[in-house]
Amino acid sequence: MLDLLHGWLIAPFDYAFMRRALAACVVLALTTPVVGVLLTLRGMSLMGEALSHAILPGVALAFVLAGFSLPLMMLGGVTAGLVTVLLAGGVSLVAGLREDAAMVSLFLTAMAAGVMGISLSGNALDLGHVLFGSILGVDRQTLLLVAAAGSLVLAVLALTFRILVVECLDPGFLTLQGRHAGWTQALFMGLVVISLVIGFQALGTLMATGLMLLPAAMARFWSQRLEGMIAIATAWALVSGLVGLLASYHLALPAGPSIVLLAGAGYVVSVLVGPKGGWLAHRRRSRLRRAVTP
């Protein structure tokens, strides 16, 4: 029995590439779900998905100019994401559109431009790597960059967490206190962009929001307290990363999709049985209401 458990749970991490992939999953799980919880509380989950595609032109341009240089690709992705946020804000102010509507229009254009740029300059393998990631291919340099960027996000979150929460729940309060809520939102969207760029190397631009939004959405069915949601989302992201890597190793499955599918499975189960708004909880409350209603 112990040999079986060792073979399934421990032996895969005898390989350096599996240890690096696990370390990358830990970094992602400790950073992106926190940002995801704040995004879901703001009702901006789809904007996070849009931004994950908006970084693609910057990544593509860096790839065209410098080849497969991860630092430059990350810098290009951050730049493209921040430019998209600024343009979406400008369009919403000038044209009167909602910022999310402007963001969707921009991200569709940006994604098409990025895919076109990589297709014209690279090959199918390069395009697939950028779009879908390769967490099992994370090398030491990539891991160090991901860890450094993740540490930056966590440090900024720790310093600004209270004001980010206040702006999330009641932006009018900051205005009454003489503080401009727009700067706080800009800071937060910058953190979203950096978090997505951290994830694109491991999970690709198409699935970079997987560990950001799915655990966060799941956590809302298990807790109504912000601290509880963050803890649950982080824990499930860690479990999804670990089990997804093990599943990919033993079953010869692609690692990135395995991780995101497990995160999604947790969300589906939570929708059904979660005590805070799940289907079963809703049915139970409906039965109680009918029972006490004369």
KOLRO-402110 format. One line per 8 residues: number of its first residue (from 1); their letters; for each residue z, y, x of N, C-alpha, C. Coordinates in steps of 0.1 Angstrom, whole numbers, plus 2048, in hexadecimal, padded with zeros to 3 digits. Each point is the difference from the previous one (the first is absolute). Layout:
NUM	a	Z Y X Z Y X Z Y X ~ ... .
//
This chain:
1	mldllhgw	800 7F4 808 800 80C 7F8 800 80D 809 ~ 809 7FF 80A 800 80C 809 7F3 802 808 ~ 7FA 7F4 803 7F4 801 808 7F5 806 7F7 ~ 800 7FC 7F3 7F6 805 7F6 802 80F 7FF ~ 80C 805 7FE 803 80E 7FE 7FC 808 80D ~ 803 7FA 80B 7FC 806 80D 7F0 801 801 ~ 7FA 7F5 7FC 7F1 801 801 7FA 80A 7F7 ~ 806 802 7F4 7FA 809 7F6 804 80E 803 .
9	liapfdya	80D 803 804 805 80D 800 801 806 80E ~ 802 7F8 80A 803 805 80D 7F4 7FE 80A ~ 7FA 7F4 800 7F6 7FD 80A 7F4 80A 7FF ~ 7FC 804 7F5 7F4 80A 800 803 80C 809 ~ 80C 804 801 803 80C 808 802 7FD 80F ~ 7FD 7F4 804 7FF 7FD 80E 7F4 807 806 ~ 7F6 804 7F8 7F4 807 804 802 80F 801 ~ 7FC 806 80A 802 80F 802 7F9 807 7F5 .
17	fmrralaa	7F4 7FC 7FB 7F9 808 7F6 808 800 7F3 ~ 807 7F5 7FD 808 7FF 7F4 80C 809 801 ~ 806 800 80B 80C 809 802 7FC 80F 7FF ~ 7F4 803 805 7FC 80E 7FF 7FC 803 7F2 ~ 7FA 7F7 7F9 7FD 802 7F2 80D 802 7F7 ~ 80A 7F8 803 80C 801 7F9 807 80D 803 ~ 800 805 80C 806 80D 804 7F8 80B 7F8 ~ 7F3 7FF 7FF 7F8 80A 7F9 804 800 7F1 .
25	cvvlaltt	802 7F4 7FB 804 7FF 7F2 80E 807 7FD ~ 809 7FE 80A 80D 806 7FF 7FF 80F 800 ~ 7F8 805 809 7FE 80F 800 7FB 805 7F3 ~ 7F6 7FA 7FB 7FA 804 7F3 80A 7FF 7F5 ~ 807 7F5 800 80A 7FE 7F5 80B 80A 800 ~ 804 805 80C 80B 809 801 7FC 80F 7FD ~ 7F3 802 800 7FB 80E 7FE 7F8 802 7F3 ~ 7F6 7F8 7FE 7F7 803 7F4 806 7FF 7F3 .
33	pvvgvllt	809 7F6 7FD 806 7FF 7F3 809 80C 7FC ~ 806 806 80A 808 80C 7FC 7F7 80B 7FB ~ 7F5 802 807 7F6 80A 7FB 7FA 7FC 7F3 ~ 7FE 7F3 7FE 7FB 7FB 7F4 809 802 7F4 ~ 80D 7FE 802 80A 803 7F5 7FF 80F 7FC ~ 7FF 809 809 7FF 80E 7FD 7F3 803 7F9 ~ 7F6 7F9 804 7F3 802 7F9 800 7FC 7F2 ~ 806 7F4 7FD 800 7FB 7F3 809 809 7F7 .
41	lrgmslmg	80B 805 805 808 809 7F9 7F9 80D 7FC ~ 7F7 804 808 7F8 80C 7FE 7F5 7FD 7F6 ~ 7FD 7F3 7FD 7F5 7FD 7F8 7F2 802 807 ~ 801 7FE 80E 7F4 803 808 7FB 7F3 807 ~ 803 7F4 7FA 7FC 7F4 807 7F1 7FF 803 ~ 7F8 804 7F6 7F1 800 802 7FC 80A 80B ~ 807 80B 802 7FC 809 80B 803 7F9 80D ~ 80A 7F8 801 802 7F9 80D 7F4 7F6 802 .
49	ealshail	7FB 7FA 7F6 7F5 7F7 802 7F3 808 804 ~ 7FF 80C 7FA 7F4 809 803 801 804 80F ~ 80C 804 804 802 804 80E 7FD 7F5 80A ~ 803 7F3 7FC 7FD 7F5 809 7F1 7FF 804 ~ 7F8 804 7F6 7F1 800 803 7FC 80D 806 ~ 807 80B 7FE 7FC 80D 805 801 800 80F ~ 808 7F8 806 801 800 80F 7F5 7F9 806 ~ 7F7 7F9 7F9 7F5 7F9 806 7F6 808 807 .
57	pgvalafv	7FC 80C 7FC 7F6 808 808 806 804 80D ~ 80D 803 801 805 804 80D 800 7F4 80A ~ 804 7F4 7FA 800 7F4 808 7F2 7FD 805 ~ 7F6 801 7F6 7F2 7FD 804 7FB 80A 80A ~ 803 80D 7FF 7FB 809 80A 806 7FE 80E ~ 80D 7FC 800 806 7FD 80D 7FA 7F3 806 ~ 7FC 7F7 7F7 7FA 7F4 805 7F2 802 806 ~ 7F9 809 7F9 7F2 803 805 800 807 80D .
65	lagfslpl	80A 809 802 800 809 80C 807 7F9 80C ~ 80A 7F7 7FD 808 7FB 80B 801 7F1 800 ~ 7F9 7F9 7F7 801 7F2 7FF 80D 7FC 7FA ~ 804 7F3 802 80C 7FB 7FA 80D 804 808 ~ 802 80D 7FF 80C 806 806 80B 803 7F5 ~ 80A 7F8 800 80A 801 7F5 807 80D 7FF ~ 804 806 80B 807 80E 7FF 7F6 80A 7FA ~ 7F4 800 804 7F6 80A 7FA 7FD 7FD 7F2 .
73	mmlggvta	7FF 7F3 7FD 7FE 7FC 7F2 80B 804 7F7 ~ 80D 7FF 805 80B 804 7F8 800 80F 7FE ~ 7FD 807 80B 800 80F 800 7F5 804 7F6 ~ 7F4 7FA 800 7F6 803 7F7 804 7FE 7F1 ~ 807 7F4 7FE 804 7FD 7F3 80A 80A 7FA ~ 80A 804 809 80A 80A 7FB 7F9 80E 7FD ~ 7F6 804 809 7F9 80C 7FE 7F8 800 7F3 ~ 7F9 7F5 7FD 7F8 7FF 7F4 809 800 7F4 .
81	glvtvlla	80B 7F9 800 809 7FF 7F5 806 80E 7FD ~ 804 807 80A 806 80E 7FE 7F5 809 7FB ~ 7F4 800 805 7F5 808 7FB 7FE 7FD 7F1 ~ 800 7F3 7FD 7FE 7FD 7F2 80B 805 7F7 ~ 80C 800 804 80B 805 7F8 7FE 80F 7FE ~ 7FD 807 80B 7FE 80F 7FF 7F4 803 7F7 ~ 7F5 7F9 801 7F4 803 7F8 804 7FD 7F1 ~ 807 7F5 7FD 803 7FD 7F3 809 80B 7FA .
89	ggvslvag	80A 805 808 808 80B 7FB 7F8 80D 7FD ~ 7F6 802 809 7F8 80C 7FE 7F7 7FF 7F4 ~ 7FA 7F4 7FE 7F7 7FE 7F4 808 802 7F4 ~ 80C 7FA 7FF 808 801 7F4 804 80E 7FD ~ 803 809 80B 803 80E 7FD 7F4 808 7FC ~ 7F4 7FD 806 7F5 808 7FD 7F9 7FC 7F3 ~ 7FF 7F3 7FE 7F9 7FB 7F4 809 7FD 7F4 ~ 80D 800 802 809 7FD 7F5 801 7F1 7FD .
97	lredaamv	7FB 7F7 809 801 7F2 7FE 80E 7FB 804 ~ 804 7F5 7FA 80C 7FA 805 7FE 7FB 80E ~ 80A 800 809 7FF 7FD 80E 7FB 7F1 801 ~ 805 7F7 7F7 7FC 7F2 802 7F1 7FE 7FC ~ 7FB 808 7F7 7F2 7FF 7FC 7F7 805 80C ~ 805 80B 806 7F9 805 80C 800 7F5 80C ~ 80C 7FA 801 802 7F6 80B 7F6 7F4 7FE ~ 7FF 7FB 7F3 7F7 7F5 7FE 7F2 803 803 .
105	slfltama	7FB 80C 7FD 7F3 804 803 7FD 800 80F ~ 80A 806 807 7FF 801 80E 800 7F3 807 ~ 80A 7F7 7FC 801 7F3 807 7F4 7F7 7FE ~ 7F9 801 7F4 7F4 7F8 7FF 7F5 804 809 ~ 7FF 80E 802 7F6 805 809 804 7FC 80E ~ 80D 802 804 804 7FD 80D 7FF 7F1 804 ~ 803 7F8 7F6 7FF 7F1 803 7F1 7FC 803 ~ 7F7 806 7F7 7F2 7FD 802 7FB 805 80E .
113	agvmgisl	804 80C 804 7FC 805 80D 806 7F8 80B ~ 80C 7FB 7FF 806 7F8 80B 7F9 7F3 801 ~ 7FD 7F9 7F5 7F9 7F3 801 7F2 802 805 ~ 7F9 80B 7FC 7F3 802 805 800 803 80F ~ 80A 808 805 801 803 80E 802 7F3 809 ~ 809 7F8 7FB 803 7F3 808 7F4 7F7 7FF ~ 7FA 7FF 7F5 7F4 7F7 7FE 7F5 804 809 ~ 7FD 80D 801 7F5 805 808 803 7FE 80F .
121	sgnaldlg	80C 801 804 804 800 80E 805 7F3 806 ~ 806 7F8 7F7 806 7F4 805 7FA 7F3 7FB ~ 808 7F7 7FD 7FB 7F3 7FA 809 7FC 7F5 ~ 7FD 7F4 7FA 807 7FC 7F5 80F 7FC 804 ~ 802 7FB 80C 80D 7FD 804 809 80D 801 ~ 7FA 80B 806 808 80C 801 803 806 7F3 ~ 7F7 7FF 7F6 802 805 7F3 80B 7F8 7F9 ~ 7FF 7F3 801 80A 7F7 7FA 80E 802 806 .
129	hvlfgsil	801 803 80D 80D 802 806 806 80D 7FB ~ 7F8 80A 7FE 806 80D 7FB 803 7FF 7F2 ~ 7F8 7F9 7F8 803 800 7F1 80B 7F6 7FD ~ 801 7F5 807 809 7F5 7FC 80B 7FE 80A ~ 7FF 806 80C 80B 7FF 80A 800 7F2 806 ~ 809 7FF 80A 801 7F3 807 80E 7FF 806 ~ 80A 7FD 7F8 80E 801 805 803 7F5 80A ~ 7F8 7F5 800 802 7F6 80A 7FA 805 80E .
137	gvdrqtll	7F8 80A 800 7FA 805 80C 807 80C 806 ~ 80C 803 7FA 807 80C 806 805 7FD 80E ~ 7FC 809 809 804 7FE 80E 80C 809 803 ~ 804 7FF 80D 80C 807 804 7FF 80F 7FE ~ 7F4 806 804 7FE 80E 7FF 800 804 7F1 ~ 7F9 7F9 7F8 800 803 7F1 80E 7FF 7FB ~ 808 7F6 804 80D 7FF 7FB 809 80C 804 ~ 7FF 804 80C 807 80C 805 7FC 80D 7F8 .
145	lvaaagsl	7F4 801 7FD 7FB 80C 7F9 805 800 7F1 ~ 7FF 7F4 7FA 805 7FE 7F3 80F 803 7FF ~ 808 7FB 80A 80E 802 800 804 80E 802 ~ 7F8 807 809 803 80E 802 7FD 809 7F4 ~ 7F5 7FD 7F9 7FD 807 7F4 80A 7FD 7F5 ~ 804 7F4 7FF 80A 7FC 7F6 80D 807 802 ~ 804 800 80D 80D 807 803 7FF 80F 7FD ~ 7F4 806 802 7FF 80E 7FC 801 802 7F1 .
153	vlavlalt	7FA 7F7 7F8 801 801 7F1 80F 7FF 7FC ~ 807 7F6 806 80E 7FE 7FC 809 80B 804 ~ 7FD 806 80C 808 80C 804 7FE 80C 7F7 ~ 7F4 802 7FC 7FD 80C 7F7 806 7FD 7F2 ~ 7FF 7F4 7FB 806 7FC 7F3 80F 802 801 ~ 806 7FC 80B 80F 801 801 804 80F 800 ~ 7F8 809 806 803 80E 801 7FE 807 7F3 ~ 7F6 7FC 7F8 7FB 807 7F4 802 7F8 7F3 .
161	frilvvec	807 7F5 801 801 7F7 7F4 805 807 7F4 ~ 80B 808 801 806 806 7F5 7F7 80A 7F9 ~ 7F9 808 808 7F7 80A 7FA 7F4 7FA 7FA ~ 7FB 7F5 806 7F5 7F8 7FB 804 7FB 7F2 ~ 80C 7FA 7FF 804 7FB 7F3 801 80B 7F5 ~ 806 80B 804 802 80B 7F7 7F2 805 7FB ~ 7F7 801 809 7F2 805 7FD 7F9 7F6 7F7 ~ 803 7F3 802 7FA 7F5 7F9 805 801 7F1 .
169	ldpgfltl	80D 802 7FE 806 7FF 7F3 800 80D 7F8 ~ 801 80B 808 801 80D 7F9 7FB 80B 80A ~ 7F3 801 801 7FA 80B 809 804 80E 7FC ~ 802 802 7F3 804 80D 7FC 80E 805 806 ~ 808 7F6 803 80D 804 806 7FE 806 80E ~ 7F7 7FB 808 7FD 806 80D 7FB 80F 7FE ~ 7F8 802 7F6 7FB 80E 7FE 80C 809 7FC ~ 809 7FB 7F8 80C 808 7FD 809 803 80C .
177	qgrhagwt	7FF 7F7 809 808 802 80C 7F9 808 80B ~ 7F5 805 7FD 7F8 808 809 7F8 7F9 80A ~ 7FE 7F3 7FD 7F8 7F8 809 7F3 7FC 7F9 ~ 7F5 800 808 7F3 7FD 7FB 7FE 7F1 7FF ~ 7FE 7FA 7F4 7FF 7F2 7FF 7F2 7FB 806 ~ 7F7 809 801 7F3 7FC 805 800 7FB 80F ~ 809 806 808 801 7FC 80D 807 7F2 801 ~ 809 7FE 7F7 807 7F3 800 7F6 7F5 7FC .
185	qalfmglv	7F7 803 7F6 7F6 7F6 7FC 7F6 7FE 80B ~ 7FC 80B 807 7F7 7FE 80C 806 7F7 80B ~ 80D 802 802 807 7F7 80A 800 7F2 7FC ~ 803 7FE 7F3 800 7F2 7FB 7F2 7FA 801 ~ 7F6 807 7FC 7F2 7FA 800 7FC 7FD 80F ~ 805 808 809 7FE 7FD 80E 806 7F3 804 ~ 80C 7FE 7FB 807 7F3 803 7F8 7F4 7FA ~ 7FB 803 7F4 7F8 7F5 7FA 7F4 7FD 808 .
193	vislvigf	7F9 80A 805 7F4 7FE 809 804 7F8 80C ~ 80A 804 807 804 7FA 80C 804 7F1 7FE ~ 807 7FE 7F4 804 7F2 7FD 7F3 7F7 7FD ~ 7F6 806 7FA 7F4 7F9 7FE 7F8 7FD 80C ~ 801 809 80A 7F9 7FE 80C 807 7F5 808 ~ 80D 800 7FF 808 7F5 807 7FB 7F2 7FB ~ 7FE 800 7F2 7FC 7F3 7FA 7F2 7FC 802 ~ 7F7 809 803 7F2 7FD 800 7FC 7F6 80B .
201	qalgtlma	806 801 80C 7FD 7F6 80A 804 7F2 7FD ~ 80B 7FF 7F9 805 7F2 7FC 7F9 7FB 7F4 ~ 7FF 808 7F5 7FC 7FB 7F3 7F2 806 7FC ~ 7FB 80A 808 7F3 806 7FD 802 80B 7F6 ~ 7F6 809 7FF 800 80B 7F7 800 7FC 7F1 ~ 7FA 7F4 7FD 7FF 7FC 7F2 80D 7FB 7FB ~ 809 7FB 809 80D 7FA 7FB 80C 806 807 ~ 7FE 80C 806 80B 806 807 80B 804 7F6 .
209	tglmllpa	7FC 803 7F3 80B 803 7F6 807 7F4 7FB ~ 7FC 7F4 803 806 7F4 7FB 80F 800 801 ~ 805 801 80D 80E 800 803 807 80D 7FC ~ 7F8 80A 7FE 806 80D 7FC 803 800 7F1 ~ 7F7 7FC 7F7 801 802 7F2 805 7F4 7F8 ~ 7FC 7F4 804 804 7F4 7F8 80F 7FD 801 ~ 807 800 80B 80E 7FE 800 808 80C 7F9 ~ 7FA 80C 801 807 80B 7FA 7FE 7FF 7F1 .
217	amarfwsq	7F5 7FC 7FB 7FE 7FE 7F1 809 7F5 7FB ~ 801 7F5 808 808 7F5 7FC 80F 804 7FF ~ 805 808 80A 80E 804 800 805 807 7F4 ~ 7F7 807 7F9 804 808 7F4 804 7F6 7F5 ~ 7FC 7F4 800 804 7F6 7F6 80E 7FA 803 ~ 806 803 80C 80C 7FA 804 80B 80A 802 ~ 7FD 80D 801 80B 80A 802 7FB 80D 7FB ~ 809 808 7FB 7FD 80E 7FC 806 80A 809 .
225	rlegmiai	806 7FC 80A 806 809 80A 7F6 801 80C ~ 7FF 80C 806 7F6 802 80B 803 7F7 80C ~ 80D 7FF 803 804 7F8 80C 7FD 7F1 7FD ~ 802 7FC 7F4 7FD 7F2 7FD 7F2 7FD 800 ~ 7F7 809 7FB 7F2 7FE 801 7FB 7FF 80E ~ 805 809 808 7FB 800 80E 804 7F3 807 ~ 80D 7FC 7FE 804 7F3 806 7F8 7F4 7FC ~ 7FE 7FF 7F2 7F9 7F5 7FB 7F1 800 805 .
233	atawalvs	7FA 80C 800 7F2 801 804 7FF 7FC 80F ~ 809 804 808 7FF 7FD 80E 802 7F1 802 ~ 80A 7FB 7F9 803 7F1 802 7F4 7F8 7FC ~ 7FA 803 7F5 7F4 7F8 7FB 7F4 802 80A ~ 7FE 80C 805 7F6 802 80A 802 7F7 80C ~ 80D 7FF 805 803 7F8 80B 7FD 7F1 7FD ~ 804 7FB 7F4 7FE 7F3 7FC 7F1 7FD 7FF ~ 7F8 809 7FA 7F2 7FE 7FE 7F9 7FF 80E .
241	glvgllas	804 809 809 7FB 7FF 80E 802 7F3 807 ~ 80D 7FB 7FF 804 7F4 807 7F9 7F4 7F9 ~ 801 7FE 7F3 7FA 7F5 7F9 7F1 800 801 ~ 7FA 80C 7FF 7F2 801 801 7FB 7FC 80D ~ 807 803 80B 7FC 7FC 80E 801 7F1 801 ~ 80B 7FA 7FB 801 7F1 800 7F6 7F9 7F8 ~ 7FD 806 7F4 7F5 7F9 7F8 7F3 801 807 ~ 7FD 80B 806 7F3 801 807 7FF 7F7 80C .
249	yhlalpag	80B 7FD 806 800 7F7 80C 7FF 7F1 7FB ~ 808 7FC 7F7 800 7F2 7FC 7F4 7FD 7F7 ~ 7FB 809 7F8 7F6 7FD 7F6 7F2 805 804 ~ 7FF 806 80C 7F4 806 805 7FA 80A 7F6 ~ 809 809 7FC 7FC 80B 7F7 7FF 80D 807 ~ 7F8 80A 7FC 800 80D 806 80E 807 7FE ~ 806 805 80B 80E 805 800 802 80C 7F7 ~ 7F7 80A 802 802 80D 7F8 800 7FD 7F1 .
257	psivllag	7F5 7FA 7FB 800 7FD 7F1 80C 7F7 7FC ~ 804 7F7 808 80C 7F8 7FD 80C 808 7FE ~ 802 80A 809 80C 808 7FE 800 809 7F4 ~ 7F4 806 7FD 7FF 809 7F5 800 7F8 7F3 ~ 7FB 7F3 800 801 7F8 7F4 80E 7FC 7FC ~ 808 7FD 80B 80E 7FD 7FD 807 80C 7FB ~ 7FD 80C 805 807 80C 7FB 7FC 802 7F1 ~ 7F3 7FD 7FD 7FB 801 7F2 806 7F6 7F7 .
265	agyvvsvl	803 7F4 805 806 7F5 7F8 80E 805 7FD ~ 807 806 809 80E 805 7FD 7FF 80A 7F5 ~ 7F6 809 800 7FF 809 7F5 7FD 7FA 7F2 ~ 7F7 7F6 800 7FD 7F9 7F4 80D 7F9 7FA ~ 808 7F9 809 80C 7FA 7FB 80A 80A 7FB ~ 801 80B 807 809 80B 7FB 7FC 806 7F3 ~ 7F3 801 7FE 7FC 805 7F2 804 7F6 7F5 ~ 801 7F3 804 803 7F6 7F6 80F 7FF 7FE .
273	vgpkggwl	808 800 80B 80E 7FC 7FF 809 80B 805 ~ 7FB 80B 805 809 80B 805 809 805 7F5 ~ 80D 802 804 80A 805 7F6 7FF 80E 7FC ~ 7F8 808 807 7FF 80E 7FD 7F2 803 7FB ~ 7FD 7FB 7F4 7F3 803 7FA 7F6 7F5 800 ~ 804 7F4 805 7F7 7F5 800 7FE 7FA 7F2 ~ 7F6 7F8 7FF 7FC 7FB 7F3 80B 7F8 7F9 ~ 807 7F7 807 80B 7F9 7FA 80B 809 7FC .
281	ahrrrsrl	803 809 808 80B 80A 7FD 7FC 808 7F3 ~ 7F4 804 800 7FC 807 7F4 800 7F8 7F3 ~ 7FC 7F3 801 801 7F8 7F4 80F 7FD 7FC ~ 809 7FF 80A 80E 7FE 7FD 806 80C 7F9 ~ 7FC 80C 805 805 80C 7F9 7FB 801 7F2 ~ 7F3 7FC 7FE 7FA 801 7F3 807 7F7 7F6 ~ 804 7F4 805 807 7F6 7F7 80E 806 7FD ~ 807 806 809 80D 805 7FD 7FF 80B 7F6 .
289	rravtp	7F6 809 801 7FE 80B 7F7 7FE 7FA 7F2 ~ 7F8 7F6 7FF 7FD 7FA 7F2 80D 7F9 7FB ~ 808 7FB 809 80C 7F9 7FB 80A 809 7FB ~ 801 80C 806 80B 80A 7FB 7FB 809 7F5 ~ 7F2 800 7FE 7FB 809 7F6 802 7F9 7F2 ~ 807 808 7F7 802 7FA 7F3 7F3 7FF 7F7 .
//
